[in-house]
Amino acid sequence: MTPSSPPDRPSTPPTPTATATTTAGGEVRRSIPGNVLRGALIGVVETVPGVSGGTVALVVGIYDELINSAGHVVSAGKRALLGPDRAAGVRHHLDRVHWRIVVPVVIGMVAALLTVAGPMSHLVEEYPVTMRALFFGMVLASVGVPLRLAGGALRLRSAAVVALAAALAFVLVSIPPTTVTPAPLLVVLAAMVAVSALLLPGLSGSFLLLTIGLYQPTLRAVDELDLGYLSLFFLGAALGMVVIVKGLQWLLDHHHRVTMLALTGLMLGALRTLWPWQLEDRTLLSPEGDWWVQLLAAAAGCVVVLALLAVDARTRARTGHGSQEELAGVESGDDATDGTTDGTTDSAR
């Protein structure tokens, strides 16, 4: 079956230069050290309440590839368990995983989590206002990324999607935090929720853990290598990824524009969590005290993200893989359909 372009993505064909600089499956040839660094950035922000690893993945240009890769890993596991043609089906899906991106990114994430979790927790506790201001600026500068990838003019219907998603995120992140005892079942459920947030730009897994009451216990378990706690957490994360990743993959393939508009709204609404001046119960306050310091911190956060975007844009220009190819779905390659060697689609099975 020859895959067709998703209905709401622009139909701009890929340029000849993009073809020469991508693999047969559409994978961008980025350097392995660069992908390790991208993973480290995702790992660092995942330790910070209010900042989403999915946001960083969008900013550094690997969001679609990570979602599609995760989807094919899930499909490979499904074929291994349920068939038919287990060996051929597993091989088919694993061949479509962007391993050159996924493996270095995972290595970078794990390394960052193991080395940064403790110090980052200390900084957030000791300098909460300044750290929130810094990350407010970073997320604010990132909002334009999914909006640009959505493509097209922001008309009334598109603006309504953004506004609805923003309102939903605003209400969700306004829930006051709680403190609970980390029972095994709760740890698994919390991890399922947290990994879902990891996949959604604008929603922070750390922030949701803070709301549930497991943020500090989780960081402490990482810092102290509590294998019992971490095993439960990774089990929940794996279950959560299986539940949500296929849905996200389908949305990105078939409703790319609406999905990107919704992600834009999620990021805007989630900025509420990073407003520098707020009480522990998340009541918002007006700027006070040394507000100019927080303004400088926010500006510094904007500069960091804009610098990352500039570096990524230069890399894409040098490789010939730019925004038009993204919008045409080149990064997903033939992932718009989840075909297998027996000629059926995964969604039909």
Salt bridges, closest charged atoms under 4 A:
GLU27 OE1 - HIS98 ND1 3.25
ASP64 OD2 - HIS256 NE2 3.48
GLU65 OE1 - ARG30 NH1 3.10
ASP253 OD1 - ARG9 NH2 3.95
ASP312 OD1 - ARG38 NH2 3.53
ASP312 OD2 - ARG316 NE 2.67
GLU326 OE1 - ARG148 NH1 3.76
GLU326 OE2 - ARG316 NH1 2.42
GLU331 OE2 - ARG30 NH2 3.57
GLU331 OE2 - ARG316 NH1 3.28
GLU331 OE2 - HIS321 NE2 3.45
ASP334 OD1 - ARG96 NH2 3.41
ASP335 OD1 - HIS72 NE2 3.06
ASP335 OD1 - ARG96 NH2 3.39
ASP338 OD1 - HIS72 ND1 3.65
ASP338 OD1 - HIS93 ND1 3.53
ASP338 OD1 - ARG96 NH1 3.79
ASP338 OD2 - LYS246 NZ 3.19
ASP346 OD2 - LYS246 NZ 3.73
ASP346 OD1 - ARG349 NH2 2.54
